[in-house]
Amino acid sequence: MSELYPIYIVDDDEAIRRSLSFMLKTSGYAVRMFDGALSFLKEADALVPGCVLLDVRMPDMDGLEVQAELRGRGIMLPVVIMTGHGDIDMAVQAMKAGAGDFIEKPFEKAVLIRCIESARQQSVAERGANARAQEARSRLNALTDRERDVLNGLVEGLPNKTIAFDLGISPRTVEIHRANLMQKLDVKSLAEALRIAFQAGLE
C-alpha cells in the first residue's frame, strides 16, 4: 500500500485549519497543521516531500516571505497559496515567485483537490528537470576550459571559423576540441551536445 501524500496546512486561523484537515483527510491525504509561518519554518527542513497550503496573510510572516525563505534554503516543496478577497495581487506575486497555484477562500473541495494535484504534478516535473540539469552540469565538468569555450561558441550558433577567430586559434584546432567535447559528453551529434548545454543552463 502506497503512503498517503502529505499536505502541510499553514494558517493562523484554527477554524480553517480544522476544516481543511477534515476535508483533506477524508480525501485520502496525510495532513499536518501549523498555526503560523514560524512554527512551519522550524520544521520545514525535515519534512518529507508534500504540498504546502500556505495562507497569504499571517501575523508573523506573510506567504511571500515564507516562500522566499523556503527557496533560500533550497526547499522545493510545491506551494498552493490560500488567499482572501483583496489579496489577489499578493497571490499573483507568489505565483511569479514559484507558487504552483492560488485559491480564493472560501473554496470547494473539488477545486482544492485540483489545485493540490496540479501543484504536485508540476513539482514532479520540476524535480525531473532539476535532476537532468544536475547531470548535464556534471557532464560539462569533464570538459577543459578550451573545450567549454568552443561549446559556448556552438551554443551561440557560431561556425567553426568564427569560434576560431574569437579564440585566436585555427579552425582545425576548433574541430579537434569539438570532437573531444562530443566524445566526453558521449554524444553523436551537435544537437545532442547543445541539448546537454541548454539543460545545464548555458544560454
QUICOR-V697574 format. One line per field, one symbol per residue. burial: # if it has 24 or more other C-alpha atoms within 12 Angstrom, else .. Layout:
# QUICOR-V697574
burial = ???
This chain:
# QUICOR-V697574
burial = .....#######...##..##.###...#########..##..#....##########..##########....#########......###.##.########.......##.###.##.##............#..##..#..##########....#..##.........#..######..#.......########...
